[in-house]
């Protein structure tokens, strides 16, 4: 069994997107970034990934500067390279060229001491799709409450 320690999750992504496919990617970090991640000082909100020149980069992920770091601290919003196999990158290039698809990080975690990001191929939800999701969730909640009252 692999030891996975979840650092943060992007719950907003499941609300705003239909998740088509997920994959695990490594991430290139600087020294003080790893220390900030171990303290849980990261935010995935509004972050996204893009394929550029055969490489995948993660944008808008905010890793707070390490408090004990000095001049070696990092830029909190710098683009970070993701580590994927070439065949995975080629597949992502084909999929993201389709209309409406984007790459969104779902969660950040440590697996066997290495920092990994769960990347999702996602399609944006329209407002009416979100309303459908709310209606289904509300109906399920009411059904559970009705069953609980009957018992």
Secondary structure by P-SEA (a helix, b strand, c coil): cbbbbbcccaaaaaacccccbbbbbbbbbcaaaaaaaaacccccccccccccccbbbbccccccccccccccccccccbbbbbbcaaaaaaaaaaaaccbbbbbbccccccccbbbbbccbbbbbcaaaaaaaaaaaaaaaaaaaaaaaac
